[in-house]
Amino acid sequence: MVLLRNTVSTLAGIFLPVMLLVASTFGKAQAKLGGTEAIIGLALTLGLITSCILGYSLAIAHDRDAGVLQRLRVTPAPAWTIMASRLLVQVAASLLASVIVVVVGVTLHGLDLSAGQYALLLAVAILGSAMFLALGQALVGLVKSTSAVNAIGRLLFVFLVLLGILGATGILGDTVKSIAAVSPVGALMTLFADVLASSSVADQDLVSLLVCAGYTVVFAFIGIRFFRWESH
C-alpha cells in the first residue's frame, strides 16, 4: 500500500513538471519565465513540493486517521524506524521523479550537462526533498484532521509556488522579491538554476543552501515534536 501511494505521488510529481517543460517550449515562454535554467529549476521544485507536501503529508494523515500508524507502532520495530522508512521511500520516489524531469528538460531545451552537474542536481534534489518532507511532517504534526491537512496543504502549495515565482520576478516589489529569494521555493529554484547554468558558487548559493538547511531543521523539529500517532 505504501509503495502504491508513493507511485501515485511520484506520477503526480512528474506530470505537472513535464507539462510545464513542454509548454515552455512554445512561443516566448522561456524568456517570460526567466530562461531555460529557471524553467527546469522551477519544474524540479514543483515536482518535489507536489510529491512531498501534497503526497506525503496526506498519506501520513490518512494512515493515522485509519489507525494504520497506531497498529504499526505496537509491532517490535522501534517507532522511529516506521517514520524513517516512510521518509526514505518518499525520498527515493522524489529522486526518481527528479531524474525523469531533468532528462525531459535537458532533451526539450537542448542543454548539455556534465556528469558533475547531474550529480549536483541530484544532491540539490535530495536537499529539496528533505526540506519539503520536513514541511509536510510539520503540517501533519500540527494538524490532526485529514481533511484539514489536505486543504491546508493545497493552500500552502499555491502560496509557496506563487511567492517563489511571482516574487522572484520583482513584479510585486523589491520587498516581496527579497522575501521570495529566501522562501523554500525561491531558495531551491536558485540552487537548481545555478547548477544548470554551471555558474561558480556565489553568495546567493551559500545563502540559499543555508536557508534550505535551516528550513529542514526547523520543520523537522516541529514535525517530530508535535506529531501524534492517533488523530483523536
Buried (B, 14 or more C-beta within 10 A) or exposed (E): EEEEBBEBBBEBBBEBBBEBBEEBEEEEEBEEBBBBBBBBBBBBBBBBBBBBBBBBBBBBBBBBBEEBBBEBEEEEEEEEEBBEEBBEBBBEBBBBBBBBBBEBBBEBBEBEBEEEBBEBBBEBBBBBBBBBBBBBBBBBBBBBEBEEBBEBBEEBBEEBBEBBBBBBEEEBEEEBBEBBBBBBBBBBBBBBBBBBBBEEEEEBBEBBBEBBBEBBEBBBBBBBEBBEBEBE
